[in-house]
Amino acid sequence: MNEAIAKADVLLEALPFMRRFSGRTIVIKYGGHAMLDERLKSGFAEDVVLLKSLGLHPVVVHGGGPQIEEALRRHGIETRFVRGMRVTDEQTMEIVEMVLGGQINKDIVADIHNHGGKAIGITGKDGRMMVAEKLLVRVEEKSAAGKQKTELIDVGMVGNITHVNTEVIERIAGTDFIPVIAPIATDEKGRTYNINGDVAAAEIARGLKAAKLILLTDVAGIKDTGGNVQTLLCAADARKQVKDGTIAAGMVPKVECAIDALEGGVGQVHIIDGRVKHAVLLEIFTKKGVGTEVVTRLPGAKPAAPRATGAAKKIPGTKAKAGKA
């Protein structure tokens, strides 16, 4: 009996969140350990199927770094990185597109179908969903004379998104199907580019004016100087912590993506621990969550000057229930 009551309490805790986000779009960047562990892969598929069943509109954007590394190794192709960016020549890009748009994308679609859902796998090239330009990586270093030197490095077929066309995503998400998107784009001349998965997810969330952007990581969340996870963080404080070094290394680009998404009209961004089974459900439907929620401003804080971010988009054919984003 106690176990049954506990389950009822869980449902009651989740109910307000279900009401609040029914009919709203949730963009999820799927990556890290959650894509490699079979138990976590199964849990993630169950999560997105349940979200769709409850009337939310999950949009999955995935990465695939470890799988790409393995494929390149099998083909005898050496990998180089500049400031965390993979140097991608034509031969490497062929492997990247094969792994991201073929193997991984279709595996995720199959996992969702195996857990009772429906999904369609696409890339940013389909319907010219993501248009990009060549990305030049800025490298700053001090010369022997102590002067600051800035250099732009060409890392090959790595792109920076210039435009997101959300029509294809909206058409899919407005049905019973879940869009699963590989971060590959083309430029105006049709050249193919590899896009960082976090960046792609943030730009897609901005285009959709999503209620939430969720980034799955291999860490517990954004930590303070004492090593404690900060469960709630505003954009201004996040910027300060990047500047003073509290937020460092691989967390910096994720936080920058979070801030960009918020500035583009996304309601909230969550940087969560993908190593926890059902992390997505726990973050959305419980008060405690499993990571860090990044918001434009903290509750009770005075709003800053308004930005022209546009109204939140609803998926055609659905009604979003009233409630705070």
Summary of the structure (lengths in Angstrom):
residues: 325
radius of gyration: 19.8
end to end distance: 35.5
largest distance: 74.2
contacts: 1072
relative contact order: 0.16
helix: 39%
strand: 26%
